Structures are given as C-alpha cells and as structure tokens.
Amino acid sequence: MTPGVSLGYTQQQWGGVATVLVQPSPGLRAEGQFHPLTLGWVRPYARLGATAFFVEEDAQGATTFFGGVSGRAALGVDVQFTSRLFAFADVAYEHFLTSGDRYQPRSVLFSLGVGLFP
C-alpha cells in the first residue's frame, strides 16, 4: 500500500493527472486521461502514462538517483458526491522497463481515493 497525492485537470473529455507517490523511495506518475462519457454523477475513464521511482538502493546497498520506470494503463471511474467532493477507483497494469530485484516486470494495481474540486 502506497499513499499518493495527485493534481489533475480535465477539460470536457480529456485531462491529465500528476501523482507523487509518498514512500521511502518516492515516485512520480504522469498520465493522460480520457472520459468517454458522463452518466450523471458517474464518469468512467481510461488513463495512459508512466511511473518513475527515485533515490533507490540497489542490491549492493548503493544509492542511485533514478530507479524503476514503468509504462502504465488504467481503467476506472469517478463518482461525484457534491459539487466539490468526489471519489475514484481504478485498476491498472504496469510494465516495468528497467530490470532489477525491486520490481516485478508486470504488476496489477488497485487504487482508491477521494478528491476535492477547488
């Protein structure tokens, strides 16, 4: 389980999301987002992007600035509760492009969260 803080922007159907993954080896995720339709207060979405991790230790204990990098695809849904509050859930597939002991080449991830509109 890894907490993250995201900032996103959507204009009509298209948008983008940047996420900082808060952990001992911090990560940064950037994704493009597409909402194919709106069903009242429910908006399904698809995302494509990448994740990178920084300041990692390798198997010998040496610290490297740049760690694992992955390509990412996700499907999810936003649910609007009020004019300012929403929740989201998605499932994602990540394929790590870098090899190493810390990362499996392929991962399936589940995300849950809440958000506030300004």
C-alpha positions in Angstrom: 0.0 0.0 0.0 1.4 3.4 -1.0 -0.1 6.8 -0.4 -0.1 9.3 -3.2 -1.0 13.0 -3.7 -2.4 13.9 -7.1 -3.2 17.0 -9.1 -5.4 16.6 -12.1 -7.2 18.7 -14.7 -9.9 17.7 -17.1 -11.4 19.8 -19.9 -14.5 18.1 -21.3 -13.4 14.5 -22.1 -9.6 15.0 -21.9 -7.3 15.6 -19.0 -4.1 14.8 -17.2 -3.0 13.7 -13.7 0.3 14.1 -11.9 0.8 12.0 -8.8 3.6 12.0 -6.2 3.9 8.6 -4.5 4.9 9.1 -0.9 7.2 6.3 0.3 10.9 5.8 1.3 11.7 5.6 -2.5 9.5 8.4 -3.8 7.8 8.2 -7.2 6.3 10.4 -9.8 3.5 9.4 -12.1 2.2 11.3 -15.1 -0.9 10.2 -17.0 -3.2 11.4 -19.7 -6.9 10.8 -19.0 -9.9 10.3 -21.3 -13.6 10.3 -20.1 -15.6 8.6 -22.9 -18.9 9.6 -21.4 -20.7 11.0 -18.4 -23.5 9.1 -16.7 -24.9 11.8 -14.4 -22.6 11.8 -11.4 -20.5 8.8 -12.6 -17.7 9.3 -15.1 -15.7 6.3 -16.3 -12.1 6.9 -17.5 -9.1 5.4 -19.2 -5.5 6.6 -18.5 -2.1 6.0 -20.1 1.1 7.2 -18.6 4.4 6.3 -16.8 5.7 6.0 -13.3 9.3 6.6 -12.2 10.9 6.0 -8.8 13.8 8.0 -7.4 16.6 7.7 -4.7 16.7 3.9 -4.5 19.2 1.4 -3.1 20.4 -1.4 -5.4 21.1 -5.0 -4.3 24.6 -4.0 -3.1 23.2 -1.1 -1.0 24.4 1.7 -3.2 22.0 4.6 -3.7 21.0 5.6 -7.2 19.0 8.7 -8.0 16.9 7.1 -10.8 15.2 3.8 -10.1 12.4 1.8 -11.7 10.4 3.2 -14.7 7.2 1.7 -15.9 4.5 2.2 -18.6 1.0 2.2 -17.2 -2.6 1.8 -18.4 -5.6 2.1 -16.1 -9.4 1.9 -16.3 -11.5 3.5 -13.6 -14.5 5.6 -12.5 -15.0 8.9 -10.8 -18.1 9.3 -8.6 -19.3 12.9 -7.8 -20.9 13.3 -4.4 -21.2 17.0 -4.1 -20.1 20.0 -6.3 -16.7 19.8 -4.6 -16.2 16.1 -3.4 -15.6 13.0 -5.5 -14.2 9.5 -5.1 -12.4 7.4 -7.6 -11.4 3.7 -8.1 -9.3 2.1 -10.8 -7.3 -0.9 -11.8 -4.0 -0.5 -13.6 -1.5 -2.6 -15.4 2.2 -1.5 -15.1 5.1 -3.0 -17.1 8.5 -2.0 -15.7 11.0 -1.1 -18.4 14.0 -1.3 -16.1 15.2 -4.6 -14.6 16.2 -5.2 -11.0 15.4 -7.0 -7.8 12.8 -4.5 -6.5 10.3 -4.6 -9.3 8.4 -7.4 -10.9 8.3 -6.9 -14.7 4.5 -6.8 -14.7 2.1 -5.5 -11.9 -1.6 -5.1 -11.5 -2.5 -2.3 -9.1 -5.8 -1.1 -7.5 -6.3 2.5 -6.4 -9.0 4.1 -4.3 -9.2 7.7 -3.3 -11.1 10.9 -2.6 -10.7 14.3 -4.2 -11.7 17.9 -3.8 -12.5 20.4 -6.5 -11.2 24.0 -5.9 
